[in-house]
Amino acid sequence: MQVRFLFLGLAALAVGCGSSGGGSTVISSQPLAGKIGGQAWTFMTGETDSYLSTASEAWVAGYAETFTACTGFPPTGTNQLLMRFPMAVGSYAVTLSRSQTFYIAATNDNLVATSGEIDITEVTATTISGGANFAFNADNSVDGQFQVTICP
């Protein structure tokens, strides 16, 4: 009986350890795409917010439009992904403390996804690359690969 409890305790401890919480979600090898506000959305440009980002966490805005990142002139009035990425390679669960937000421009709604996964595959001085798969509901979900620019 004691051995069984010891085994269950060690199994629970093993599940709770580690800096990442993901690894079980399948992430597409295609570009990050899905729906925001029920409308088709495909990631084109992403940039960090230098005011909100820290050395350990990047706050990122993702857009379906192409523009020069970090110029201070992102598109307005468009659906966006507002994301938080760890600044370290690894697989990370989307949780309440590492939530990802779908911004719907038409209604000014922010819908917060608290489940899914983000895989950071590379962090350089100028970019963060990886993949993500998370959803709020069927009308607000994304899956695929991204590369965002780190703004100074």
PyMOL commands that place a pseudoatom at each C-alpha (Angstrom):
pseudoatom trace, name=CA, resn=MET, resi=1, chain=A, elem=C, hetatm=0, pos=[0.000, 0.000, 0.000]
pseudoatom trace, name=CA, resn=GLN, resi=2, chain=A, elem=C, hetatm=0, pos=[2.778, 2.451, 0.926]
pseudoatom trace, name=CA, resn=VAL, resi=3, chain=A, elem=C, hetatm=0, pos=[4.649, 1.624, -2.285]
pseudoatom trace, name=CA, resn=ARG, resi=4, chain=A, elem=C, hetatm=0, pos=[1.553, 2.476, -4.333]
pseudoatom trace, name=CA, resn=PHE, resi=5, chain=A, elem=C, hetatm=0, pos=[1.204, 5.872, -2.630]
pseudoatom trace, name=CA, resn=LEU, resi=6, chain=A, elem=C, hetatm=0, pos=[4.917, 6.514, -3.111]
pseudoatom trace, name=CA, resn=PHE, resi=7, chain=A, elem=C, hetatm=0, pos=[4.607, 5.695, -6.821]
pseudoatom trace, name=CA, resn=LEU, resi=8, chain=A, elem=C, hetatm=0, pos=[1.553, 7.956, -7.218]
pseudoatom trace, name=CA, resn=GLY, resi=9, chain=A, elem=C, hetatm=0, pos=[3.341, 10.763, -5.376]
pseudoatom trace, name=CA, resn=LEU, resi=10, chain=A, elem=C, hetatm=0, pos=[6.448, 10.444, -7.548]
pseudoatom trace, name=CA, resn=ALA, resi=11, chain=A, elem=C, hetatm=0, pos=[4.313, 10.379, -10.713]
pseudoatom trace, name=CA, resn=ALA, resi=12, chain=A, elem=C, hetatm=0, pos=[2.496, 13.547, -9.644]
pseudoatom trace, name=CA, resn=LEU, resi=13, chain=A, elem=C, hetatm=0, pos=[5.804, 15.218, -8.849]
pseudoatom trace, name=CA, resn=ALA, resi=14, chain=A, elem=C, hetatm=0, pos=[7.232, 14.286, -12.264]
pseudoatom trace, name=CA, resn=VAL, resi=15, chain=A, elem=C, hetatm=0, pos=[4.203, 15.746, -14.052]
pseudoatom trace, name=CA, resn=GLY, resi=16, chain=A, elem=C, hetatm=0, pos=[4.488, 19.016, -12.129]
pseudoatom trace, name=CA, resn=CYS, resi=17, chain=A, elem=C, hetatm=0, pos=[8.222, 19.583, -12.678]
pseudoatom trace, name=CA, resn=GLY, resi=18, chain=A, elem=C, hetatm=0, pos=[10.002, 21.421, -15.466]
pseudoatom trace, name=CA, resn=SER, resi=19, chain=A, elem=C, hetatm=0, pos=[9.943, 24.912, -16.920]
pseudoatom trace, name=CA, resn=SER, resi=20, chain=A, elem=C, hetatm=0, pos=[7.686, 23.995, -19.773]
pseudoatom trace, name=CA, resn=GLY, resi=21, chain=A, elem=C, hetatm=0, pos=[4.213, 22.621, -19.532]
pseudoatom trace, name=CA, resn=GLY, resi=22, chain=A, elem=C, hetatm=0, pos=[3.575, 21.621, -23.090]
pseudoatom trace, name=CA, resn=GLY, resi=23, chain=A, elem=C, hetatm=0, pos=[4.719, 18.977, -25.434]
pseudoatom trace, name=CA, resn=SER, resi=24, chain=A, elem=C, hetatm=0, pos=[1.460, 17.127, -26.025]
pseudoatom trace, name=CA, resn=THR, resi=25, chain=A, elem=C, hetatm=0, pos=[-0.266, 19.535, -28.426]
pseudoatom trace, name=CA, resn=VAL, resi=26, chain=A, elem=C, hetatm=0, pos=[0.314, 19.008, -32.141]
pseudoatom trace, name=CA, resn=ILE, resi=27, chain=A, elem=C, hetatm=0, pos=[1.411, 22.228, -33.865]
pseudoatom trace, name=CA, resn=SER, resi=28, chain=A, elem=C, hetatm=0, pos=[1.165, 22.584, -37.636]
pseudoatom trace, name=CA, resn=SER, resi=29, chain=A, elem=C, hetatm=0, pos=[4.307, 23.142, -39.704]
pseudoatom trace, name=CA, resn=GLN, resi=30, chain=A, elem=C, hetatm=0, pos=[2.368, 25.674, -41.815]
pseudoatom trace, name=CA, resn=PRO, resi=31, chain=A, elem=C, hetatm=0, pos=[2.372, 29.443, -41.100]
pseudoatom trace, name=CA, resn=LEU, resi=32, chain=A, elem=C, hetatm=0, pos=[0.343, 30.508, -38.056]
pseudoatom trace, name=CA, resn=ALA, resi=33, chain=A, elem=C, hetatm=0, pos=[-3.268, 30.826, -39.187]
pseudoatom trace, name=CA, resn=GLY, resi=34, chain=A, elem=C, hetatm=0, pos=[-6.830, 30.285, -38.051]
pseudoatom trace, name=CA, resn=LYS, resi=35, chain=A, elem=C, hetatm=0, pos=[-9.757, 32.512, -37.166]
pseudoatom trace, name=CA, resn=ILE, resi=36, chain=A, elem=C, hetatm=0, pos=[-10.229, 35.656, -35.139]
pseudoatom trace, name=CA, resn=GLY, resi=37, chain=A, elem=C, hetatm=0, pos=[-13.804, 36.809, -34.620]
pseudoatom trace, name=CA, resn=GLY, resi=38, chain=A, elem=C, hetatm=0, pos=[-14.917, 34.077, -37.014]
pseudoatom trace, name=CA, resn=GLN, resi=39, chain=A, elem=C, hetatm=0, pos=[-12.866, 35.605, -39.842]
pseudoatom trace, name=CA, resn=ALA, resi=40, chain=A, elem=C, hetatm=0, pos=[-9.941, 33.862, -41.538]
pseudoatom trace, name=CA, resn=TRP, resi=41, chain=A, elem=C, hetatm=0, pos=[-6.631, 35.163, -40.181]
pseudoatom trace, name=CA, resn=THR, resi=42, chain=A, elem=C, hetatm=0, pos=[-3.026, 34.434, -41.238]
pseudoatom trace, name=CA, resn=PHE, resi=43, chain=A, elem=C, hetatm=0, pos=[0.033, 35.730, -39.390]
pseudoatom trace, name=CA, resn=MET, resi=44, chain=A, elem=C, hetatm=0, pos=[2.147, 38.081, -41.514]
pseudoatom trace, name=CA, resn=THR, resi=45, chain=A, elem=C, hetatm=0, pos=[4.013, 40.413, -39.113]
pseudoatom trace, name=CA, resn=GLY, resi=46, chain=A, elem=C, hetatm=0, pos=[4.776, 40.193, -35.414]
pseudoatom trace, name=CA, resn=GLU, resi=47, chain=A, elem=C, hetatm=0, pos=[6.622, 42.588, -33.148]
pseudoatom trace, name=CA, resn=THR, resi=48, chain=A, elem=C, hetatm=0, pos=[7.437, 42.772, -29.470]
pseudoatom trace, name=CA, resn=ASP, resi=49, chain=A, elem=C, hetatm=0, pos=[6.304, 45.631, -27.278]
pseudoatom trace, name=CA, resn=SER, resi=50, chain=A, elem=C, hetatm=0, pos=[9.547, 47.002, -25.838]
pseudoatom trace, name=CA, resn=TYR, resi=51, chain=A, elem=C, hetatm=0, pos=[7.682, 48.777, -23.030]
pseudoatom trace, name=CA, resn=LEU, resi=52, chain=A, elem=C, hetatm=0, pos=[5.928, 45.646, -21.702]
pseudoatom trace, name=CA, resn=SER, resi=53, chain=A, elem=C, hetatm=0, pos=[8.591, 43.024, -22.533]
pseudoatom trace, name=CA, resn=THR, resi=54, chain=A, elem=C, hetatm=0, pos=[11.295, 41.962, -20.086]
pseudoatom trace, name=CA, resn=ALA, resi=55, chain=A, elem=C, hetatm=0, pos=[14.472, 39.906, -20.385]
pseudoatom trace, name=CA, resn=SER, resi=56, chain=A, elem=C, hetatm=0, pos=[12.472, 36.745, -19.602]
pseudoatom trace, name=CA, resn=GLU, resi=57, chain=A, elem=C, hetatm=0, pos=[9.133, 37.424, -21.347]
pseudoatom trace, name=CA, resn=ALA, resi=58, chain=A, elem=C, hetatm=0, pos=[8.172, 39.091, -24.624]
pseudoatom trace, name=CA, resn=TRP, resi=59, chain=A, elem=C, hetatm=0, pos=[4.817, 40.748, -25.164]
pseudoatom trace, name=CA, resn=VAL, resi=60, chain=A, elem=C, hetatm=0, pos=[3.979, 40.317, -28.849]
pseudoatom trace, name=CA, resn=ALA, resi=61, chain=A, elem=C, hetatm=0, pos=[1.378, 41.716, -31.233]
pseudoatom trace, name=CA, resn=GLY, resi=62, chain=A, elem=C, hetatm=0, pos=[0.670, 39.582, -34.296]
pseudoatom trace, name=CA, resn=TYR, resi=63, chain=A, elem=C, hetatm=0, pos=[-0.960, 40.994, -37.422]
pseudoatom trace, name=CA, resn=ALA, resi=64, chain=A, elem=C, hetatm=0, pos=[-2.384, 39.601, -40.658]
pseudoatom trace, name=CA, resn=GLU, resi=65, chain=A, elem=C, hetatm=0, pos=[-0.885, 42.567, -42.515]
pseudoatom trace, name=CA, resn=THR, resi=66, chain=A, elem=C, hetatm=0, pos=[2.653, 43.078, -43.782]
pseudoatom trace, name=CA, resn=PHE, resi=67, chain=A, elem=C, hetatm=0, pos=[4.506, 46.177, -42.583]
pseudoatom trace, name=CA, resn=THR, resi=68, chain=A, elem=C, hetatm=0, pos=[7.951, 47.080, -41.265]
pseudoatom trace, name=CA, resn=ALA, resi=69, chain=A, elem=C, hetatm=0, pos=[8.030, 45.923, -37.643]
pseudoatom trace, name=CA, resn=CYS, resi=70, chain=A, elem=C, hetatm=0, pos=[9.220, 48.244, -34.863]
pseudoatom trace, name=CA, resn=THR, resi=71, chain=A, elem=C, hetatm=0, pos=[8.485, 51.441, -36.799]
pseudoatom trace, name=CA, resn=GLY, resi=72, chain=A, elem=C, hetatm=0, pos=[5.685, 52.560, -34.489]
pseudoatom trace, name=CA, resn=PHE, resi=73, chain=A, elem=C, hetatm=0, pos=[3.157, 52.323, -37.320]
pseudoatom trace, name=CA, resn=PRO, resi=74, chain=A, elem=C, hetatm=0, pos=[1.305, 48.999, -36.974]
pseudoatom trace, name=CA, resn=PRO, resi=75, chain=A, elem=C, hetatm=0, pos=[-2.081, 48.686, -38.675]
pseudoatom trace, name=CA, resn=THR, resi=76, chain=A, elem=C, hetatm=0, pos=[-5.081, 49.858, -36.687]
pseudoatom trace, name=CA, resn=GLY, resi=77, chain=A, elem=C, hetatm=0, pos=[-8.633, 48.589, -36.721]
pseudoatom trace, name=CA, resn=THR, resi=78, chain=A, elem=C, hetatm=0, pos=[-7.556, 45.009, -37.519]
pseudoatom trace, name=CA, resn=ASN, resi=79, chain=A, elem=C, hetatm=0, pos=[-7.882, 41.702, -35.710]
pseudoatom trace, name=CA, resn=GLN, resi=80, chain=A, elem=C, hetatm=0, pos=[-4.742, 40.820, -33.767]
pseudoatom trace, name=CA, resn=LEU, resi=81, chain=A, elem=C, hetatm=0, pos=[-3.141, 38.218, -31.578]
pseudoatom trace, name=CA, resn=LEU, resi=82, chain=A, elem=C, hetatm=0, pos=[-1.735, 39.639, -28.351]
pseudoatom trace, name=CA, resn=MET, resi=83, chain=A, elem=C, hetatm=0, pos=[0.715, 37.071, -27.030]
pseudoatom trace, name=CA, resn=ARG, resi=84, chain=A, elem=C, hetatm=0, pos=[3.216, 36.493, -24.242]
pseudoatom trace, name=CA, resn=PHE, resi=85, chain=A, elem=C, hetatm=0, pos=[6.269, 34.392, -25.074]
pseudoatom trace, name=CA, resn=PRO, resi=86, chain=A, elem=C, hetatm=0, pos=[9.027, 33.172, -22.767]
pseudoatom trace, name=CA, resn=MET, resi=87, chain=A, elem=C, hetatm=0, pos=[12.442, 34.338, -24.007]
pseudoatom trace, name=CA, resn=ALA, resi=88, chain=A, elem=C, hetatm=0, pos=[13.848, 30.800, -23.850]
pseudoatom trace, name=CA, resn=VAL, resi=89, chain=A, elem=C, hetatm=0, pos=[13.640, 27.775, -26.123]
pseudoatom trace, name=CA, resn=GLY, resi=90, chain=A, elem=C, hetatm=0, pos=[11.091, 25.222, -24.884]
pseudoatom trace, name=CA, resn=SER, resi=91, chain=A, elem=C, hetatm=0, pos=[7.500, 24.024, -24.974]
pseudoatom trace, name=CA, resn=TYR, resi=92, chain=A, elem=C, hetatm=0, pos=[5.114, 26.011, -22.814]
pseudoatom trace, name=CA, resn=ALA, resi=93, chain=A, elem=C, hetatm=0, pos=[1.510, 25.371, -21.914]
pseudoatom trace, name=CA, resn=VAL, resi=94, chain=A, elem=C, hetatm=0, pos=[-0.939, 28.224, -22.425]
pseudoatom trace, name=CA, resn=THR, resi=95, chain=A, elem=C, hetatm=0, pos=[-2.373, 28.789, -18.953]
pseudoatom trace, name=CA, resn=LEU, resi=96, chain=A, elem=C, hetatm=0, pos=[-4.104, 31.500, -16.998]
pseudoatom trace, name=CA, resn=SER, resi=97, chain=A, elem=C, hetatm=0, pos=[-0.681, 32.949, -16.111]
pseudoatom trace, name=CA, resn=ARG, resi=98, chain=A, elem=C, hetatm=0, pos=[0.594, 32.572, -19.698]
pseudoatom trace, name=CA, resn=SER, resi=99, chain=A, elem=C, hetatm=0, pos=[-2.609, 33.449, -21.540]
pseudoatom trace, name=CA, resn=GLN, resi=100, chain=A, elem=C, hetatm=0, pos=[-2.867, 34.478, -25.189]
pseudoatom trace, name=CA, resn=THR, resi=101, chain=A, elem=C, hetatm=0, pos=[-5.453, 36.989, -26.408]
pseudoatom trace, name=CA, resn=PHE, resi=102, chain=A, elem=C, hetatm=0, pos=[-7.553, 37.265, -29.550]
pseudoatom trace, name=CA, resn=TYR, resi=103, chain=A, elem=C, hetatm=0, pos=[-8.394, 40.931, -30.222]
pseudoatom trace, name=CA, resn=ILE, resi=104, chain=A, elem=C, hetatm=0, pos=[-11.495, 41.415, -32.382]
pseudoatom trace, name=CA, resn=ALA, resi=105, chain=A, elem=C, hetatm=0, pos=[-11.377, 44.914, -33.856]
pseudoatom trace, name=CA, resn=ALA, resi=106, chain=A, elem=C, hetatm=0, pos=[-15.047, 45.114, -34.948]
pseudoatom trace, name=CA, resn=THR, resi=107, chain=A, elem=C, hetatm=0, pos=[-16.332, 44.593, -31.408]
pseudoatom trace, name=CA, resn=ASN, resi=108, chain=A, elem=C, hetatm=0, pos=[-13.247, 45.703, -29.434]
pseudoatom trace, name=CA, resn=ASP, resi=109, chain=A, elem=C, hetatm=0, pos=[-13.368, 42.331, -27.624]
pseudoatom trace, name=CA, resn=ASN, resi=110, chain=A, elem=C, hetatm=0, pos=[-10.380, 40.615, -26.034]
pseudoatom trace, name=CA, resn=LEU, resi=111, chain=A, elem=C, hetatm=0, pos=[-10.907, 36.854, -25.776]
pseudoatom trace, name=CA, resn=VAL, resi=112, chain=A, elem=C, hetatm=0, pos=[-8.356, 35.076, -23.586]
pseudoatom trace, name=CA, resn=ALA, resi=113, chain=A, elem=C, hetatm=0, pos=[-7.170, 31.572, -24.447]
pseudoatom trace, name=CA, resn=THR, resi=114, chain=A, elem=C, hetatm=0, pos=[-5.973, 29.658, -21.388]
pseudoatom trace, name=CA, resn=SER, resi=115, chain=A, elem=C, hetatm=0, pos=[-5.203, 26.297, -22.991]
pseudoatom trace, name=CA, resn=GLY, resi=116, chain=A, elem=C, hetatm=0, pos=[-2.969, 25.177, -25.835]
pseudoatom trace, name=CA, resn=GLU, resi=117, chain=A, elem=C, hetatm=0, pos=[0.773, 25.306, -26.391]
pseudoatom trace, name=CA, resn=ILE, resi=118, chain=A, elem=C, hetatm=0, pos=[3.577, 27.572, -27.528]
pseudoatom trace, name=CA, resn=ASP, resi=119, chain=A, elem=C, hetatm=0, pos=[6.867, 26.073, -28.699]
pseudoatom trace, name=CA, resn=ILE, resi=120, chain=A, elem=C, hetatm=0, pos=[9.773, 28.513, -28.828]
pseudoatom trace, name=CA, resn=THR, resi=121, chain=A, elem=C, hetatm=0, pos=[12.393, 27.013, -31.171]
pseudoatom trace, name=CA, resn=GLU, resi=122, chain=A, elem=C, hetatm=0, pos=[14.877, 29.905, -31.436]
pseudoatom trace, name=CA, resn=VAL, resi=123, chain=A, elem=C, hetatm=0, pos=[15.571, 33.224, -29.742]
pseudoatom trace, name=CA, resn=THR, resi=124, chain=A, elem=C, hetatm=0, pos=[18.164, 35.549, -31.284]
pseudoatom trace, name=CA, resn=ALA, resi=125, chain=A, elem=C, hetatm=0, pos=[19.037, 39.183, -30.621]
pseudoatom trace, name=CA, resn=THR, resi=126, chain=A, elem=C, hetatm=0, pos=[16.430, 40.229, -33.211]
pseudoatom trace, name=CA, resn=THR, resi=127, chain=A, elem=C, hetatm=0, pos=[13.791, 37.464, -33.525]
pseudoatom trace, name=CA, resn=ILE, resi=128, chain=A, elem=C, hetatm=0, pos=[11.731, 34.858, -31.691]
pseudoatom trace, name=CA, resn=SER, resi=129, chain=A, elem=C, hetatm=0, pos=[10.713, 31.815, -33.739]
pseudoatom trace, name=CA, resn=GLY, resi=130, chain=A, elem=C, hetatm=0, pos=[8.419, 28.933, -32.956]
pseudoatom trace, name=CA, resn=GLY, resi=131, chain=A, elem=C, hetatm=0, pos=[4.958, 27.519, -33.226]
pseudoatom trace, name=CA, resn=ALA, resi=132, chain=A, elem=C, hetatm=0, pos=[1.648, 27.860, -31.420]
pseudoatom trace, name=CA, resn=ASN, resi=133, chain=A, elem=C, hetatm=0, pos=[-1.683, 26.110, -31.175]
pseudoatom trace, name=CA, resn=PHE, resi=134, chain=A, elem=C, hetatm=0, pos=[-4.302, 27.671, -28.920]
pseudoatom trace, name=CA, resn=ALA, resi=135, chain=A, elem=C, hetatm=0, pos=[-7.979, 28.601, -28.986]
pseudoatom trace, name=CA, resn=PHE, resi=136, chain=A, elem=C, hetatm=0, pos=[-10.686, 30.459, -27.135]
pseudoatom trace, name=CA, resn=ASN, resi=137, chain=A, elem=C, hetatm=0, pos=[-13.426, 28.735, -29.169]
pseudoatom trace, name=CA, resn=ALA, resi=138, chain=A, elem=C, hetatm=0, pos=[-14.038, 27.568, -32.764]
pseudoatom trace, name=CA, resn=ASP, resi=139, chain=A, elem=C, hetatm=0, pos=[-14.243, 31.181, -34.035]
pseudoatom trace, name=CA, resn=ASN, resi=140, chain=A, elem=C, hetatm=0, pos=[-11.014, 32.194, -32.282]
pseudoatom trace, name=CA, resn=SER, resi=141, chain=A, elem=C, hetatm=0, pos=[-8.217, 29.699, -32.770]
pseudoatom trace, name=CA, resn=VAL, resi=142, chain=A, elem=C, hetatm=0, pos=[-4.754, 29.586, -34.362]
pseudoatom trace, name=CA, resn=ASP, resi=143, chain=A, elem=C, hetatm=0, pos=[-2.213, 26.922, -35.218]
pseudoatom trace, name=CA, resn=GLY, resi=144, chain=A, elem=C, hetatm=0, pos=[1.163, 27.068, -36.975]
pseudoatom trace, name=CA, resn=GLN, resi=145, chain=A, elem=C, hetatm=0, pos=[4.622, 28.615, -37.129]
pseudoatom trace, name=CA, resn=PHE, resi=146, chain=A, elem=C, hetatm=0, pos=[5.679, 32.228, -36.503]
pseudoatom trace, name=CA, resn=GLN, resi=147, chain=A, elem=C, hetatm=0, pos=[8.687, 34.521, -36.392]
pseudoatom trace, name=CA, resn=VAL, resi=148, chain=A, elem=C, hetatm=0, pos=[8.416, 37.852, -34.598]
pseudoatom trace, name=CA, resn=THR, resi=149, chain=A, elem=C, hetatm=0, pos=[10.782, 40.808, -34.550]
pseudoatom trace, name=CA, resn=ILE, resi=150, chain=A, elem=C, hetatm=0, pos=[12.225, 41.904, -31.209]
pseudoatom trace, name=CA, resn=CYS, resi=151, chain=A, elem=C, hetatm=0, pos=[11.891, 45.678, -31.073]
pseudoatom trace, name=CA, resn=PRO, resi=152, chain=A, elem=C, hetatm=0, pos=[14.632, 47.652, -29.338]
for i in range(1, 152): cmd.bond("trace and resi %d" % i, "trace and resi %d" % (i + 1))
show_as sticks, trace
zoom trace
